[in-house]
Amino acid sequence: MEFYEHAYSAGDPERAALYGRWRALGAAGKAEHVMELCGRAGIEPRGTLEIGCGDGALLCEFHRRGFGGRLAGVEIAEAAVSIAGARPEIERVERYDGSRLPWPDGSFQLGVLSHVLEHVPEPSALLAEAGRVCGAVVMEVPLEANLSARRSSKREHATEVGHLQRLDRGAARAIVAGAGMRVAGELEDPLERAAACFFARTPGGRARASARWALRASLHRLWPGAARRLFTVHYACLCLPGG
């Protein structure tokens, strides 16, 4: 929690601006994942709730693309609630206690849990609560049960940003089953070049990051199973009611 409060805080404007740009970049890819999965299933939501909406970047990206209907979000970081709540594209933003969503059953056609479930001790319980309020839920998580993520630097970073779950595809699907839901569609993404190069500070660093991205993207395209064992990819799935 401290990491995210600091990242959203205006007390460190340079750091806050950096992570704001990072979240805006990530929102584009996340929106594409949600829209692709919903498109496959013929889901055109009139209302969308994002659980763990951060500063509202993803909801604003939905608005920019004309997707999602009325947009609402909940978030546990107070600084993020203030930022998201000030965005005119979002109808309502609430502080979330991590347990009970402040809406009755079936209030939204779509719920989104994007890079949230790896942060919570009981991900199935949170997904089930999202499923109570939303007719369908898209969840996205990083698959970090791989060789690259075992490195000490990667483990330290995962701890710093509050990752409690280290998932593979089987574990992600088990979260869905544990919530009493079923996977109705899924996709994987090794990330785009822009994301892979975002934190590189020098031309040489950007060239190396770009080369690593090209290698990983090619490997994931040709041998996805091997890619998942070697490095982190992002997994998204559409969850519908029913085990």
N, C-alpha and C positions, 0 to 999 in steps of 0.2 A: 504493500500500500504506500509506503514512504517513497519508493521510486516513482510511482505514478503521480502522487501529489506534487513531487518536486518537478517532474517533467511537465506538468500542466501549469505550474505556478509562475506568476509574473515576477516573482522574486529573483529569478534568473532568466532575464528576457532572451538572452542568446540561446541558452539551452532549450527554453520553451519554444522559441521560433524554429529551431532545428527539428525538434520532435513534432512540431505542428506540420512542417513540410513532409516529414516522414509519414505521418498518419494520413495526410492528404494523398500522398503517392500510393500508400497501401489501400486506401479506400477505393481507388479505381479498380484494382484487381479483385478486391473482395466483392464489389458490386457486380462485376462480370460473373463471378462464380454464383452468386445468389440468383441473378437474372437467368443464367443458363440453366440452372437446376429447376427453377420455377417454370421457365419456358418449356422444358422437356415435359413437365407434368401438367402443363396448361393452367398454371396458377397465375392469376392476375389480381393481386391483393388490393382491396379497397382500404385496408389499414395495416400498417406494419409497425411492430414493436421491436426495437433492438435492446437486448439485455446486455449491459456493459457497453454503452454507446460512446464512452470516452468523451471527446470534445465535440462529437456529433458529425465528424468528417464523413462517415459512411452514409448516414441519413441524408446529409446534404448532397452527397453524390447521387443517391437515389432520386432526390428532388430534381437535380440537374438533368437526369436522364428520363424524368417523367414516370418513375416507377414507384410503386408501393402505396399509393393513395395517401391517406393521412398518416403522418409520421410521428412516432413517439419513442422515447428512450428512457432507460433507467441506468443509473451509474452509482458506484459506491464512493468514488473519489469526489470530494466536495468541490475542489477547484475545477474539475471537468464538468460537473453539473452546472456551475456558473457560466462556463464558456458555452456549452451546448444549449443551455436555456436561453441564451441571448441570441441564438440564431433564428431568424424569422422563418426559415424553411421547416423548422420542427415545431409541431403543434404543442407538444408537452414533454417536459423532462422532469423526472422525479429522482430523488435520492433513494437508493435501494438498500434495504437491510440485508440482502443476500439470502433471504428466506422466502418471504411471501410477496408476490407482485400485487400492486394496488389496483387490480382490475378483476372483474368477475370472469367466470368461465366463458371462453369463446369470444372475447372482446375484439380480437384481431384475426385477420385471415392468415397473417404471416408473422412469425417470430424469427429473429436472427441472433445467434450466439457465435460471434466471430472472434476467435482467439480469446475465449473466455474460459472454457471448460478445463483447460490445462492449468488454470490458476486456482481451482476450487477443490476442497477436500472430497466432496461428494458430487461429482459431475452429473451422475444420473438423476439425482434429486433435483438439481437445478434445471436440467433438461425437461424433466417431468413437469415442473412448475411452469416452464415456458409452454409446454404442450397443453397445460390446463387452460391457459389464457389465449393461446394461438392455435388455429386450425392446422397449421403446418409450421415446421421449424427448420431453418437451415443452420447447421452448425459447421464451423470450420476450426480445425486445430492443426498445429504442426506435428508431424510424425517424427519424434525425436529419439526413438529407439533405434539408433544407428551408430555406426563406427565413428563418424565425425563428431557427433554430439557427446561421445564418451570422453573427449579430450578435456583436460582440466579447465582450460580457458572457457570452453563451451558450457561445462557444468557450472562454473562460477557465474557466468552471465545468466544462465537459466535461473539460478538461485536468486541473483540480484533482481531480476524482473518478476520473481514470484511464481515460477512454474513449479507446481506440485505434482503434476502428472507427466510421465514420460511414455508417450503412446506409440503404438504401431496401429496398422489398419484394423487388426483383430480387436485390440483394446478399444479403439474408437467405436467400432460396431457394437461391442459389448456395452458401452455406455448407452447407446440407443436402446438396445434390448432391455437394459436395466431400468430404463425410464418407461417401459411398457409401450415403446414405439417401434416402428420398422423403418429400415432404409429403403426409400423409394427412388433413389438416384444418387450417384456419387461421382466425384471427379478429383483429380490430383493436379497440382501445379508446382513446378520447381522454382517459381518466381520469375519475374521479368528481369531483363538486363539492367533497367534503371534502378530497381530495388537492390540488385546485387552490387551495384557500384555506388550506391548512395553515400555511404560513409567513407569512401576512399577520398583522401585529401590531396593527392598529387597525381600528375599525369601517369606516372609509373604505376601508382597504386590502382588507378582506374583501369589501366591496361591489364594488370594482373587479375583484377576482379572480373573484368569482362571475359578474359580467357577462361577463368574458372567457371563462370556462368555458361559459356558456350559448351564446355565439356560436360557439365552437369545436365544441361538441357538436352544435349544429344543423347547422353546415356539414358536419361529418363524416357525419352521418346522411343529409343530402341530396346532397352531392357529395363522396364520400370521396376521389376522386382529387385534387381541388383541395385538400382539407384536408391530404392528405399532402404536397403541394408547399409549403404555407404554414406548417405547424407540426408539432410532434412528436406522433406517436401511438405507442402500444405495439402491437407485432405478436407474436402467439404462434402456434406451429404444432406439430402432432403429427408427429413424425418416426418412420418405421418402416424396417426394413431393406430394402435394394434400391434401386438408382439409378433 
